[in-house]
Amino acid sequence: MSEATHEATISTTHADARVVAAALAPDNTDAMTTAVDGDAVRTTIVREDAGGLAASVDDYLVNLTVADAVCETARDTDNT
């Protein structure tokens, strides 16, 4: 009997998508795959249980928010 899995894909757009994805990479686990397509960052998370998936998505979104904010601050600083 095979184990059921739960999956979530999060797609966001960013002015510096490659930089945001690179900033997230150190915190990604083996259960996560991230790809960049133009200005989009798409991350898929697969976990065996719904609770683990929810926790991973929550952690990812916090890290994503920080990475995007840092990129925006750096971009704004370079333009002044």
Secondary structure, 3 states (H helix, E strand, C coil): CCCCCEEEEEEEECCCHHHHHHHHHHHCCCCEEEEEECCEEEEEEEECCHHHHHHHHHHHHHHHHHHHHHHHHHHHHHCC
